[in-house]
Amino acid sequence: MGKMKDKAIEEHNEELQGFHGALLADGFEDALIGYGFRFNHPVAIYDYDKCLEVLVLRDGMTPDEAIEFFDFNVIGAYVGESTPVYMMKHARR
């Protein structure tokens, strides 16, 4: 990760002291929509569709490839009690 991204994330986290310890999803900064709690653990909340858009635009994936990759490699990765939450604004049909 570049120094500018590291610094921006660090400054952002300092502003949100109540959410210290929330784990961030590397590379999905543009999809971060807020913070919340899972029981007593702070969590970062991401827009699921925006995460897919990042994969399509940044990595050149097709929409189907992005869904498959994201669901398996990101949502499927449990990294502890402060694992991020990925919110779908609308259920898939």
N, C-alpha and C positions, 0 to 999 in steps of 0.2 A: 504494500500500500504506500502511496506517495506521502511525503511530509505534509502537503496541504490537506489531504484527506484526513490524515491522522490528527492534525491540529484542529480541523473543523469538527471532527467527531469528539475530540477531547473537550473543546470549548462547549459544544452542545451538551455533552454529558454533565459538565460543571454547572450549567444553567439549570439542570434538572436533578438536583441533588437527591430528591426523594426517590428517584429511580436509579440511583447508583447501584450497579450490579446487573442491570439489564444487559443481556448480550445482544450485540448488533450483528446483522447478517451482512457480511462483507460483500461489497459490490452492489448492494441494493439501497444505497443511501437515498436515492430519489424516490423510493417507494415507502419510506418511513412516514407513517401518518400520526404517530403518537406513542404514548406509553400507558401501561396499565399494570394491574397486579393479577397474578395467578396465586391465589391464597395470599401468603405474605411475601411473595417473591415478585420483584419488579420485572416486567417484560416489555420489550419493544413490540410495537404493533405495525405491521406492514400491510399495504394494499396488495392483495394477491394478484389482481389484474395488472397493476403497475409493475410488479416483479416480472410477470410474463413479458410485458412490453420491454423491459430492460434486456431480457435474454434475446428477444427478437431483434431489437435495434443494436445492442452492443455486441452480441455474439453471432448474429446472423442466423439464428435458428428459425425454423418455420414455427407457426403457432402450435402445431401438434408436438413438435420436438420440444418446445419450451415447456408445455404442460407436462409431458412425460419426464423431462429432466428435473423440473422444479418439484413436482410431486414426489419423486423418488429421492432425489439428492438433497433437497432443501427441507421440505416439509417432513420427510422421512428421517431426518437427522435430529435425534434427541441429544441435546448437549447439556442437559441438567435442568434444574428447576427454573432457571431463567431463560429457557429456550424461547425464542421469539414466537409471536402469534401472527398468523397470516389470515387476514380478514377478507372474506368474499362479500362484496356489497350486495351482490345478487346471486342467488343459487344458480348453478349451471342447469340447463335443461337437458 
